Amino acid sequence: MSVKSALSVSAVLLLGGMALTACSAGSSGTTAGSASGAQPSASASVASPVSPASPAPSGTAAAASAWSPSASAAANGNGGSGSSAGSRSSGGGNNSAGYAYTHPCSMAQLSVHVTGRSGAPSQRVIEVRNLGASSCGLSYYPLVSLDNANSANGGQAVLPLVPGGLGGAPAYPVYAGQTAYAVIDLDPSGATTGTAAGVNELNVLADGDHMPNADTVNVPLGSGALVLKPKLGLYRSNIADAVASMTTANTVSS
């Protein structure tokens, strides 16, 4: 081999080695760059909290999922002053407020009783007890009308005033073994004249939003009942709070 040929071969080998070195360095840089790009930033990995909108009174599954049970009890008073309501409102499982918001009560798991109130002859206490093993949800107040038991078409029905401006949780939660109370005053003014004639029956549907009319409980009032501009309060965990709610009634129920 001539000296010229040997030099040419050496030059080729030298250039090839330099090219391989450059390729190796480029490959390492690309790999490092990919690894750096795949590492997420700390701020991107944390979702920003979303403040839930206040759900409508009628209540839906979507509204229930967005609503904070503990906030609902404080904002709307649905927890009442009873310790049992407050202790369960933020819990989980099938005896929680969250479960009640998506599981309306059925008459099969309830007992409904109407009694008089000592010292207040014009008032009646509506007691709705959950006999089941799970919590369930009621409408904000029972659907109530006052009528003549012998009236075929309900033409004499008198509807009570109820508290207005309602909003908050999708339902009133009633926990297993607990009782919800609502109070109606048949004649808040105590008037003895101008009262509705012929009214002798109190009709109570524990949940007017979900229950059929066939679940209505009819309670005799007697022929001497005086009914004039009656008032009905919201469900509460005790009678004292139910009475207080009744005194704020100012809107015609529908």
Residue frames as qw, qx, qy, qz and C-alpha x, y, z in Angstrom:
[[0.000, 0.893, 0.451, 0.000, 0.00, 0.00, 0.00],
 [0.396, 0.512, -0.032, 0.761, 1.31, 3.45, -0.92],
 [0.223, -0.188, -0.464, 0.836, 1.81, 6.16, 1.69],
 [0.281, -0.072, -0.170, -0.942, -0.95, 8.19, 0.05],
 [0.611, -0.277, -0.631, -0.389, -3.43, 5.31, 0.33],
 [0.506, -0.261, -0.690, 0.448, -2.53, 4.72, 3.98],
 [0.028, -0.092, -0.255, 0.962, -3.11, 8.36, 4.84],
 [0.447, -0.162, -0.379, -0.794, -6.51, 8.26, 3.10],
 [0.624, -0.305, -0.715, -0.077, -7.61, 5.22, 5.08],
 [0.368, -0.214, -0.563, 0.708, -6.48, 6.81, 8.36],
 [0.150, -0.025, 0.015, -0.988, -8.43, 9.97, 7.59],
 [0.564, -0.247, -0.547, -0.567, -11.58, 7.98, 6.88],
 [0.597, -0.303, -0.705, 0.233, -11.27, 6.04, 10.16],
 [0.218, -0.129, -0.387, 0.886, -10.65, 9.24, 12.10],
 [0.325, -0.105, -0.179, -0.923, -13.72, 10.97, 10.64],
 [0.624, -0.280, -0.661, -0.311, -15.89, 7.89, 11.29],
 [0.483, -0.262, -0.664, 0.506, -14.84, 7.81, 14.94],
 [0.004, 0.065, 0.201, -0.978, -15.68, 11.49, 15.39],
 [0.474, -0.184, -0.419, -0.752, -19.10, 10.97, 13.82],
 [0.621, -0.310, -0.720, -0.008, -19.89, 8.07, 16.19],
 [0.324, -0.198, -0.520, 0.765, -18.86, 10.15, 19.20],
 [0.199, -0.031, -0.043, -0.979, -21.15, 13.01, 18.12],
 [0.580, -0.251, -0.582, -0.512, -24.09, 10.66, 17.64],
 [0.551, -0.281, -0.721, 0.312, -23.58, 9.16, 21.09],
 [0.129, -0.153, -0.356, 0.913, -23.56, 12.57, 22.73],
 [0.362, -0.103, -0.272, -0.886, -26.72, 13.61, 20.84],
 [0.595, -0.290, -0.712, -0.233, -28.58, 10.47, 21.90],
 [0.411, -0.281, -0.644, 0.581, -27.77, 11.08, 25.56],
 [0.057, 0.073, 0.117, -0.989, -29.03, 14.66, 25.36],
 [0.491, -0.182, -0.479, -0.705, -32.35, 13.60, 23.81],
 [0.584, -0.304, -0.750, 0.067, -32.98, 10.96, 26.46],
 [0.273, -0.241, -0.497, 0.788, -32.31, 13.39, 29.28],
 [0.215, -0.016, -0.112, -0.970, -34.58, 15.94, 27.69],
 [0.556, -0.269, -0.635, -0.464, -37.42, 13.42, 27.41],
 [0.513, -0.332, -0.706, 0.357, -37.07, 12.44, 31.05],
 [0.113, -0.164, -0.290, 0.936, -37.09, 16.06, 32.10],
 [0.347, -0.097, -0.321, -0.876, -40.19, 16.77, 30.03],
 [0.567, -0.296, -0.733, -0.233, -42.08, 13.79, 31.49],
 [0.332, -0.241, -0.658, 0.632, -41.67, 15.02, 35.08],
 [0.129, -0.788, -0.470, -0.377, -44.89, 16.95, 36.03],
 [0.072, 0.443, -0.321, 0.834, -44.67, 20.15, 38.00],
 [0.098, -0.203, -0.815, 0.534, -45.98, 20.14, 41.59],
 [0.318, 0.267, 0.205, -0.886, -48.68, 22.69, 40.83],
 [0.529, 0.153, -0.541, -0.635, -50.10, 20.67, 37.95],
 [0.376, -0.047, -0.925, 0.036, -50.52, 17.55, 40.04],
 [0.002, 0.322, 0.694, -0.644, -52.89, 19.21, 42.56],
 [0.000, -0.588, -0.654, -0.477, -56.48, 19.84, 41.46],
 [0.073, -0.199, 0.196, -0.957, -57.94, 23.20, 42.41],
 [0.095, 0.371, 0.838, -0.389, -60.93, 22.93, 44.77],
 [0.143, -0.357, -0.506, -0.773, -64.32, 23.88, 43.36],
 [0.231, 0.080, 0.541, -0.805, -66.88, 25.59, 45.56],
 [0.081, 0.380, 0.903, 0.182, -70.24, 23.79, 45.15],
 [0.254, -0.268, -0.205, -0.906, -73.26, 25.78, 44.05],
 [0.393, 0.031, 0.648, -0.652, -76.26, 25.69, 46.37],
 [0.011, -0.184, -0.918, -0.351, -78.61, 22.97, 45.07],
 [0.421, -0.288, -0.265, -0.818, -82.30, 23.59, 44.43],
 [0.515, -0.230, 0.553, -0.614, -84.81, 22.60, 47.12],
 [0.888, 0.143, -0.125, -0.418, -86.33, 19.88, 44.96],
 [0.557, -0.499, 0.663, 0.022, -83.10, 17.89, 45.16],
 [0.845, 0.447, -0.251, -0.151, -81.33, 15.77, 42.55],
 [0.933, -0.171, 0.030, 0.314, -78.53, 13.24, 42.64],
 [0.551, 0.500, -0.050, 0.666, -76.24, 15.80, 41.03],
 [0.220, -0.795, 0.104, -0.555, -77.09, 18.39, 43.64],
 [0.843, -0.532, 0.051, -0.056, -76.46, 15.88, 46.40],
 [0.874, 0.077, -0.025, 0.479, -73.00, 15.05, 45.10],
 [0.343, 0.577, -0.068, 0.738, -72.05, 18.73, 45.08],
 [0.425, -0.759, -0.011, -0.494, -73.43, 19.56, 48.50],
 [0.282, 0.299, -0.751, 0.517, -71.44, 19.31, 51.70],
 [0.540, -0.510, -0.662, -0.099, -73.59, 17.55, 54.36],
 [0.451, -0.418, -0.435, 0.658, -72.01, 19.40, 57.27],
 [0.057, -0.023, 0.105, 0.993, -72.47, 22.74, 55.51],
 [0.340, -0.397, -0.598, -0.607, -76.11, 22.00, 54.75],
 [0.504, -0.545, -0.640, 0.198, -76.95, 21.35, 58.38],
 [0.327, -0.382, -0.237, 0.831, -75.41, 24.64, 59.44],
 [0.009, -0.007, -0.311, -0.950, -76.78, 26.75, 56.59],
 [0.448, -0.278, -0.512, -0.678, -80.31, 25.46, 56.48],
 [0.452, -0.309, 0.522, -0.654, -80.80, 24.16, 60.00],
 [0.809, 0.041, -0.443, -0.385, -81.72, 20.75, 58.65],
 [0.484, 0.142, -0.791, 0.346, -79.63, 19.13, 61.32],
 [0.573, -0.707, -0.304, -0.282, -81.78, 20.69, 64.04],
 [0.195, -0.753, 0.483, -0.402, -80.40, 21.01, 67.53],
 [0.954, -0.236, 0.138, -0.123, -80.40, 17.26, 68.19],
 [0.287, -0.671, 0.651, 0.208, -76.92, 15.81, 68.66],
 [0.716, 0.100, 0.682, 0.111, -77.80, 12.68, 66.68],
 [0.584, 0.780, 0.222, 0.026, -78.44, 14.68, 63.51],
 [0.070, 0.930, -0.355, -0.064, -75.23, 16.65, 63.82],
 [0.512, -0.492, 0.695, 0.116, -73.05, 13.61, 64.53],
 [0.694, 0.220, 0.666, 0.163, -74.22, 11.71, 61.47],
 [0.440, 0.851, 0.121, -0.258, -74.44, 14.57, 58.98],
 [0.195, 0.807, -0.522, -0.195, -70.75, 14.37, 58.03],
 [0.575, -0.280, 0.769, 0.016, -70.39, 10.59, 58.22],
 [0.338, 0.299, -0.705, -0.547, -70.46, 8.02, 55.47],
 [0.078, 0.095, 0.988, -0.089, -72.23, 4.76, 54.80],
 [0.200, -0.434, -0.714, -0.512, -75.94, 4.13, 54.54],
 [0.347, -0.756, -0.527, 0.176, -76.86, 6.06, 57.69],
 [0.353, -0.263, 0.023, 0.898, -75.47, 9.44, 56.67],
 [0.287, 0.690, 0.178, -0.640, -76.89, 12.66, 55.31],
 [0.140, 0.455, -0.632, -0.611, -75.22, 12.01, 51.96],
 [0.044, 0.135, 0.978, 0.155, -77.01, 8.68, 51.68],
 [0.197, 0.597, 0.645, -0.435, -80.33, 10.30, 52.63],
 [0.183, 0.602, -0.152, -0.762, -79.93, 12.95, 49.93],
 [0.320, 0.297, -0.712, -0.551, -80.05, 10.28, 47.23],
 [0.238, -0.196, -0.951, -0.027, -82.50, 7.88, 48.91],
 [0.418, -0.328, -0.035, -0.846, -85.98, 9.36, 49.47],
 [0.319, -0.052, 0.811, -0.487, -88.00, 7.87, 52.30],
 [0.431, -0.178, -0.716, -0.519, -90.76, 5.40, 51.49],
 [0.640, -0.425, 0.092, -0.633, -93.80, 4.75, 53.63],
 [0.907, -0.051, -0.418, 0.000, -92.61, 1.17, 54.06],
 [0.613, 0.069, -0.480, 0.624, -89.82, 2.39, 56.35],
 [0.046, -0.303, 0.219, -0.926, -91.77, 5.13, 58.18],
 [0.188, -0.590, -0.767, 0.170, -94.41, 5.56, 60.82],
 [0.007, -0.375, -0.104, -0.921, -96.50, 8.75, 60.83],
 [0.297, -0.575, -0.713, 0.271, -98.38, 9.94, 63.91],
 [0.032, -0.558, -0.081, -0.825, -100.21, 13.18, 64.71],
 [0.442, -0.470, -0.654, 0.394, -100.66, 14.26, 68.31],
 [0.134, -0.942, -0.197, -0.236, -101.86, 17.32, 70.17],
 [0.464, 0.345, -0.393, 0.715, -99.41, 19.64, 71.90],
 [0.449, -0.591, -0.567, 0.356, -99.77, 20.26, 75.61],
 [0.210, -0.606, -0.173, 0.747, -100.64, 23.87, 76.40],
 [0.137, 0.356, -0.388, -0.839, -101.36, 24.70, 72.74],
 [0.588, 0.302, 0.691, -0.290, -104.80, 23.30, 71.80],
 [0.600, 0.717, 0.013, -0.354, -104.71, 24.66, 68.24],
 [0.178, 0.679, -0.686, -0.192, -101.41, 22.96, 67.43],
 [0.988, 0.027, 0.113, -0.103, -100.74, 19.46, 66.16],
 [0.240, -0.662, 0.675, 0.220, -97.37, 17.68, 66.14],
 [0.888, 0.389, -0.166, -0.179, -96.60, 15.53, 63.09],
 [0.488, -0.580, 0.648, 0.074, -94.09, 12.81, 63.97],
 [0.836, 0.464, -0.256, -0.145, -92.35, 10.91, 61.17],
 [0.584, -0.578, 0.570, 0.022, -90.10, 8.11, 62.46],
 [0.539, 0.521, -0.629, -0.205, -87.59, 6.16, 60.40],
 [0.875, -0.275, 0.326, -0.230, -88.06, 2.48, 61.28],
 [0.878, 0.436, -0.175, 0.094, -85.46, 1.27, 58.78],
 [0.815, -0.362, 0.082, 0.446, -81.76, 0.51, 59.12],
 [0.494, 0.184, 0.238, 0.816, -80.65, 3.27, 56.73],
 [0.035, 0.494, 0.184, -0.849, -81.13, 7.02, 56.61],
 [0.313, 0.535, 0.671, 0.407, -83.55, 8.49, 54.08],
 [0.109, -0.049, 0.027, 0.993, -84.56, 11.92, 52.84],
 [0.131, 0.703, 0.673, -0.188, -87.82, 13.82, 53.25],
 [0.192, 0.716, 0.254, 0.622, -89.06, 16.99, 51.60],
 [0.145, 0.341, -0.369, 0.853, -88.47, 20.13, 53.70],
 [0.400, -0.016, 0.503, -0.766, -91.95, 19.83, 55.23],
 [0.303, 0.273, 0.913, 0.009, -94.88, 17.43, 54.94],
 [0.186, -0.211, -0.487, -0.827, -97.63, 18.08, 52.42],
 [0.009, 0.337, 0.779, -0.529, -100.61, 19.01, 54.57],
 [0.254, -0.312, -0.375, -0.835, -104.21, 20.01, 53.89],
 [0.197, 0.179, 0.712, -0.649, -107.27, 20.51, 56.10],
 [0.345, -0.070, -0.615, -0.705, -110.59, 19.34, 54.77],
 [0.720, -0.093, 0.293, -0.622, -113.99, 17.87, 55.41],
 [0.322, -0.201, 0.923, 0.068, -113.78, 14.08, 55.54],
 [0.533, 0.466, 0.683, -0.180, -117.11, 13.83, 53.72],
 [0.334, 0.770, -0.167, -0.517, -116.06, 16.07, 50.85],
 [0.902, 0.249, 0.337, 0.104, -115.68, 14.02, 47.69],
 [0.649, 0.643, 0.064, 0.401, -113.53, 16.43, 45.67],
 [0.602, -0.259, -0.183, 0.733, -111.57, 18.32, 48.30],
 [0.149, 0.719, 0.299, 0.610, -113.27, 21.55, 47.39],
 [0.429, -0.879, -0.086, -0.190, -113.13, 22.76, 50.98],
 [0.837, -0.086, -0.177, 0.510, -109.43, 22.03, 51.45],
 [0.145, -0.981, 0.118, -0.045, -107.44, 24.65, 53.36],
 [0.805, 0.275, -0.238, 0.469, -103.69, 24.80, 52.79],
 [0.530, -0.759, -0.117, 0.359, -101.39, 26.13, 55.51],
 [0.223, 0.923, -0.303, 0.078, -98.76, 28.84, 55.17],
 [0.924, -0.125, -0.021, 0.361, -95.18, 27.52, 55.16],
 [0.367, -0.712, 0.221, 0.557, -91.76, 29.19, 55.56],
 [0.656, 0.752, 0.068, 0.016, -90.60, 30.80, 52.33],
 [0.179, 0.874, -0.450, 0.037, -87.21, 31.44, 50.75],
 [0.877, -0.316, 0.361, 0.026, -86.02, 27.88, 51.21],
 [0.622, 0.665, -0.412, 0.040, -82.72, 26.62, 49.89],
 [0.383, -0.622, 0.663, -0.161, -79.88, 24.36, 50.90],
 [0.272, -0.209, 0.937, 0.071, -79.56, 20.62, 51.08],
 [0.339, -0.016, -0.704, -0.624, -81.56, 18.45, 48.65],
 [0.649, -0.407, -0.580, -0.277, -83.62, 16.88, 51.43],
 [0.460, -0.634, 0.396, -0.478, -84.19, 16.69, 55.18],
 [0.495, 0.235, -0.834, 0.064, -82.24, 13.62, 56.40],
 [0.761, -0.435, 0.179, -0.447, -83.90, 11.24, 58.87],
 [0.166, 0.474, -0.859, 0.098, -81.47, 8.77, 60.36],
 [0.599, -0.146, -0.779, -0.117, -82.27, 5.19, 61.29],
 [0.465, -0.423, -0.691, 0.358, -84.34, 5.10, 64.44],
 [0.127, -0.195, -0.201, 0.952, -84.76, 8.88, 64.54],
 [0.152, 0.723, 0.670, -0.071, -87.90, 11.04, 64.31],
 [0.154, 0.193, 0.200, 0.948, -88.57, 14.20, 62.32],
 [0.003, -0.617, -0.647, 0.448, -91.10, 16.65, 63.75],
 [0.035, 0.303, 0.323, 0.896, -93.28, 19.25, 62.05],
 [0.011, 0.454, 0.656, -0.602, -95.84, 21.41, 63.83],
 [0.030, -0.453, -0.516, -0.727, -99.02, 22.92, 62.39],
 [0.079, 0.288, 0.510, -0.807, -101.10, 25.58, 64.13],
 [0.161, 0.532, 0.790, 0.258, -104.71, 25.34, 62.93],
 [0.070, -0.899, -0.342, -0.263, -105.66, 28.78, 64.23],
 [0.566, 0.092, -0.284, 0.769, -102.59, 30.90, 65.11],
 [0.092, -0.450, 0.018, -0.888, -104.66, 34.01, 65.86],
 [0.025, -0.178, -0.831, 0.526, -106.91, 32.17, 68.30],
 [0.390, 0.003, -0.143, -0.910, -110.00, 33.55, 66.55],
 [0.320, 0.208, 0.880, -0.282, -113.35, 31.96, 67.24],
 [0.530, 0.687, 0.339, -0.362, -115.20, 33.63, 64.37],
 [0.416, 0.772, -0.339, -0.340, -114.49, 33.65, 60.66],
 [0.390, -0.373, 0.832, 0.127, -112.99, 30.18, 60.80],
 [0.346, 0.179, -0.747, -0.539, -113.32, 27.69, 57.95],
 [0.747, -0.071, 0.259, -0.608, -116.58, 25.81, 58.11],
 [0.958, 0.145, -0.031, -0.245, -116.83, 22.02, 58.12],
 [0.441, 0.579, -0.664, 0.170, -113.13, 21.26, 58.50],
 [0.808, -0.445, 0.250, -0.295, -112.74, 18.06, 60.50],
 [0.965, 0.032, 0.142, 0.219, -109.76, 16.23, 59.02],
 [0.114, -0.832, 0.464, 0.281, -106.01, 16.75, 58.75],
 [0.932, 0.354, 0.053, 0.066, -104.33, 15.10, 55.74],
 [0.307, -0.789, 0.489, 0.211, -100.59, 14.43, 55.93],
 [0.902, 0.397, -0.081, 0.151, -98.27, 13.19, 53.19],
 [0.698, -0.583, 0.114, 0.401, -94.84, 12.78, 54.75],
 [0.340, -0.356, 0.456, 0.742, -92.98, 13.66, 51.51],
 [0.525, 0.697, 0.295, -0.389, -94.93, 15.54, 48.89],
 [0.190, 0.717, -0.514, -0.431, -91.97, 15.51, 46.48],
 [0.160, 0.340, -0.904, -0.201, -91.65, 11.73, 46.09],
 [0.228, 0.139, 0.922, -0.279, -94.62, 9.91, 47.61],
 [0.168, -0.347, -0.694, -0.608, -97.91, 9.14, 45.85],
 [0.425, -0.364, 0.065, -0.826, -101.18, 10.55, 47.22],
 [0.817, -0.230, -0.486, -0.211, -102.11, 7.03, 48.27],
 [0.592, -0.014, -0.577, 0.563, -99.56, 7.36, 51.11],
 [0.179, -0.502, 0.105, -0.840, -101.52, 10.22, 52.69],
 [0.273, -0.255, -0.829, 0.415, -102.48, 9.73, 56.33],
 [0.292, -0.572, -0.318, -0.698, -105.93, 11.08, 57.28],
 [0.277, -0.128, -0.704, 0.642, -106.33, 12.22, 60.89],
 [0.222, -0.748, -0.568, -0.262, -109.75, 13.20, 62.32],
 [0.156, 0.287, -0.286, 0.901, -109.87, 16.61, 64.01],
 [0.037, -0.483, -0.750, 0.450, -113.38, 16.39, 65.35],
 [0.138, 0.740, 0.553, 0.356, -116.36, 18.58, 64.50],
 [0.260, -0.931, -0.194, 0.168, -115.31, 21.43, 66.80],
 [0.657, -0.127, 0.169, 0.724, -111.94, 22.19, 65.22],
 [0.137, 0.940, 0.100, -0.296, -111.28, 25.87, 64.51],
 [0.684, 0.061, 0.377, 0.621, -109.22, 26.51, 61.39],
 [0.214, 0.965, 0.138, -0.057, -108.18, 29.97, 60.24],
 [0.350, 0.849, -0.375, 0.128, -105.02, 30.81, 58.30],
 [0.916, -0.363, 0.120, 0.120, -103.10, 27.78, 59.59],
 [0.162, 0.834, -0.527, -0.004, -99.29, 27.72, 59.70],
 [0.994, -0.047, 0.022, 0.100, -96.96, 24.77, 59.14],
 [0.208, -0.838, 0.475, 0.167, -93.25, 24.64, 59.93],
 [0.554, 0.527, -0.638, -0.087, -90.32, 22.69, 58.51],
 [0.925, -0.186, -0.321, 0.086, -89.16, 19.29, 59.69],
 [0.037, -0.756, 0.514, -0.403, -86.91, 19.55, 62.72],
 [0.522, 0.132, -0.815, 0.213, -85.21, 17.11, 65.08],
 [0.165, -0.283, -0.750, 0.575, -87.20, 18.26, 68.13],
 [0.004, 0.753, 0.653, 0.083, -90.59, 19.80, 68.85],
 [0.223, -0.775, -0.135, 0.575, -89.27, 23.11, 70.18],
 [0.192, -0.327, 0.487, 0.787, -87.41, 23.83, 66.93],
 [0.105, 0.397, 0.810, 0.418, -90.43, 22.68, 64.91],
 [0.075, -0.829, -0.504, 0.230, -92.62, 25.19, 66.75],
 [0.216, -0.657, 0.142, 0.708, -90.11, 27.97, 66.13],
 [0.189, -0.023, 0.695, 0.694, -90.06, 27.14, 62.42],
 [0.066, 0.619, 0.770, 0.141, -93.87, 27.17, 62.28],
 [0.097, -0.813, -0.301, 0.489, -94.03, 30.74, 63.57],
 [0.153, -0.481, 0.393, 0.769, -92.02, 31.92, 60.52],
 [0.380, 0.381, 0.789, 0.296, -94.52, 30.53, 57.98],
 [0.131, 0.609, 0.075, -0.779, -95.46, 33.24, 55.50],
 [0.237, 0.322, -0.636, -0.660, -95.95, 31.58, 52.11],
 [0.836, 0.123, 0.155, -0.511, -98.91, 29.64, 50.72],
 [0.461, -0.246, 0.836, 0.169, -97.96, 26.00, 50.22],
 [0.597, 0.413, -0.336, -0.600, -98.56, 24.36, 46.86]]
